[in-house]
Amino acid sequence: MSQIDTELDTVSVRLAETQAEVEAAQALRYKVFYEEYDALPNAEMIAQKRDFDEYDAYADHLIVVDSSGASDKIVGTYRMLQRSGADQVGQFYSSSEYDLSPLLKSGSSLLELGRSCVLPDYRTRPVLQLLWQGIADYISEHDIELMFGCASLHSTDIKSISKPLSYLHHYHLAPEKIRPRALKGQYINMDIIPQEDINARRVFSELPPLIKGYLRAGSCIGDGAVIDEQFNTTDVFVIVQTHLLTDRYRRHYERKIQKSIPGSEDSDDDNVQDLSAYKKQKL
């Protein structure tokens, strides 16, 4: 994986290669999730100042590295868990919030994305693009057809986030054939505000950058939101069908990685999301 052409010419993306680098990524996650966003760590995490769980050992860890100092510094990370790794754990991480049966039965090669975070000083468009470049390289290398994971709104007050939840439900709901549903007892209805009462452009502009990036790439959303008490967030389920990546993203990242991304612009009608409303917004 190569460097991106930005003003941060010392910043690059690659997979973690050693246990020390994985632990450095976990320390970054701790700093962002627990110290910045006030998630609730357990005693072992507090003692080690790292965010970790049983999935880490079976995942690949994408890291953004700044080499400008005396030693490399990990400034961003993404956890990527393929089905083979999930099978070793017993399930995907997001199975604790959503029924993944539609995805598991789809016959597609699966990749769960999670634990995404970047240090505040590096939360710039070029660094986010670099993360996407790393993901594009990975899905090309492993022939991934479906990416998914939980993305977060930083609030557990459903009333205060009723507009973004309703917008995602009305404009980006996944096709039923591949639409996970929040588990019973955790399910929060996202159809709160009527579609005609939503200013789609304004609500989109106020979404978290990660969710906006997913939507611009052509992603869709599962049925229902879930409150994550540990992380003080409300989660939505995001699905990216690699064959439905928007043309702009496909061309850009195929050029960057000098490889083809799995899938094509042609797709099965039963599996195609109706993106017309999204495209008309020209976001």
N, C-alpha and C positions, 0 to 999 in steps of 0.2 A: 504494500500500500504506500502511496506516494504523498508528498507534500502538496498542499493547495497553494495556488498563487494568490497570496494576500499580503497585506502589510505585515502580517505575522509570519514571516518567511522561515521562522525557526519552529513552527508548529506543524506536526504531522500526525497521521492516524495509523494505527496498526492494532493487531491483537496482542494482548498481554502474553508474554513468553515465559515468565517465571512465576513462581508462587509469590515472590516478593512484589512483583508488579500487580498481581491480583489483590494482594493485601493493601497495596497503595491505592488501588481503585476502591476497595472497600472503605478505606480511611476517608477518601474523598466523598463517598456516599454518606458516611457518618457526618462529616462536616456540613454537607448541604441539607440532608434530610432531618437530622436531629438537632444540630446547632443553629442552622439558619431557619428551618421551617418548623421546628419544635415537635417533631415526631417523638414517639415514646419508645426509647430503647430498653432492652432488658439489661439485667445487671452485668452479664458477660460482655455485652456490647459497650456498656459504659466503661468497664475496666480496660477494654482493649481499644476503645475509640475507633471501632470499625463496625460497619453494617454488614452482616453476613447471615446466611441461612443455608439450608441443606442443598439448595439448587446451585449454589456457586461452583461446587466441585464438578458439576456435570455440564457447565455452560462454557461458552467462549466469551471473553471479556474484551470488548472493543475499547481502546484507550486513545485519548488525544494527548499528545506529549509535546511539551514546550522544552526545547533544547537550548534555550538562550542563556541559561545560568551555568553554574559550575557542574551541575548534575541535572539529568532529565527530571522534569516535573510533570506528573499526570494531572491534567486540568479538566478532563472530561471523560466520561465513560458510558458504556451501554452494555447491558448483559444480554446475550443471545443464546437461547436454549432451543436446540433442535429436538425432534420427537424422540430420537434415540436416547438423548440425555434425560428427557422427561420420563421415559419408560423406566430408566434406572432409579429415578426418585420415586416413581409411582404415579405421577401426574404432572401437568404443567402448573406453574405458580398461580395463574389466573383461574384455575379450576376451583380455588377456594371461594371465588366470587361469582363465577359464571358457569353455566352448563355448556361445555365445549363440544357436545355430541355432534352438532352440525359440521364442525371443522374436522373432528376426528374421523367422521364417516365420509368426508369429502373425497378421499383418495388422493388429496394433494400433499406435497411435501411441505411440512410446517416449520415455522420459526417463530418462537415467542420472543418479543423484545421487552425489556424491562430495565428497571433501576437506572434510568437515564438521568444524568446530572452533569452540570458544568459549573466551574467556579464563577462567581459573579463577574470578575474582570474579563472573563473570556466568553461571556454570553453575547456574542456578536454574530451577525449573519454569516461571515466567513467560517467561523468555527462550527456553527450548526450545519453549514453546507459540507464541512469536512466530515462530520459525523455521518451525514447521509451518504457521502462518497464511500466511506468505509462500509456502511451497510450494503450499498449497491455492489461493491466488490465481493462481499461475503455471499449475498444471495446469488450472484453469478457463479461463484466458485462452487457453491453447494446445490445449485439448481433448485432454489426455493420457489415455491409457487404461491404460498400464502403466509404472510406475516401478520402477527396479531399481538395484542397486549393491552394492558390497562393504562390509560392516560388520565391525569388527575386535574381537577379543578381545586384550587387551594381554599376550600371552604366546606364545612359540613352543614351550613345553613341553606337548606334547599330553596327556601324562598328567595334568598339573595342571588342564587345562581339559576333561577327558573328560566331566564331568557336564554342563556347558552344551552342549557339542557333541552329546552323546547326547540331551539334552532337545530341542534344536532339531530333530534328525533324527526323533525319535519323535512329537513333537507338532505340528510346523509344516512338514513336508516339502511342497513345492509339488506341484500336480497334474502328472503326467508330461508332459502336453501342453505345458506351459510351463516345464519344469524344466531349467535349465542344469546342466551337470555340469562339475566341475573337470577341467582338462586332464590328459591322461595324463602322468605324470612329476611332477605337482604334487598329484595327488589324495590326500587324506587321508580315510579312512573315518570318518564321524561316528557310526556305529552301534557304539559302544564298550561302553556299559553297557546291560544289558537294561532295557526300559521299566519293568518291575515293581520294579526296584531304585532308581528315581529318585523323589525327593520333588519333584514338579513345582513346587509352590508355592514351596518354599525355593530351588530352582535359579533359577526365574524372578526372584525377588527379588534375586538376586546378579548378574544379567546387567548389562552396561553400560547406562546410561540410554538411549543411542541405540537399541540393539537392543530394549529393553523398549518404547520408544515405537513402533517399527515393529510389534511384535507386538500391542500394544494397538490399533493402527489396523487390524489384520486382515491383516498381511503373511504371507508364507510363505517357505520357505528352499530353496535349490538343493541339489544332490547333491554332497556332499564339501566339505571345507575346504581352504584353501591357506595355506601359510606365506609371508608377505611378509618377506623378509630385510631389505629396505631400511627398512621401518617397524617391524621387530621385533614383528610382530603375526601372529595367525592369522585369516584372513579367511573369512567365510561370505557366501554370496550371498543377498541379500534382494530379494524381489519384492513389489510392492504393486499389486494390480489395483484401479483406482480405483472400479470398480463394486462391489467387495467391501469397501470401507472400512466399518468397523463403524458402525452407526447413530449411536452417540454422537459419534464423530469427524465424521461427515458433517454432522450437525445443527449441531454446535458451530462448525465452520469455515465452513459455508455462511452461518451467521448473522454471523460475524465479517467475512467478505469481501463479504457481500450479493450473492453469485453462486451458481450451481449448480455442483457438482463433476461432471465427466463420469461417465456411467453411471447406473445405477439399482439399486434393491434386487433387481430381477429379473435373472437371469443365465442363461446357457447351462449346462445341467447338465454338459456335457462339460468345462467350464472352471471349475467351482466347486470351491473347496477345502473339504474337510470340516473345519469349524471347531468341531465339537461338543465335542471334547476340550478345546480352548482355552476355549470359553465356559463349560464346566462348572467350570473353575477359578475363575471370577469374579475375575480378576486386574485 
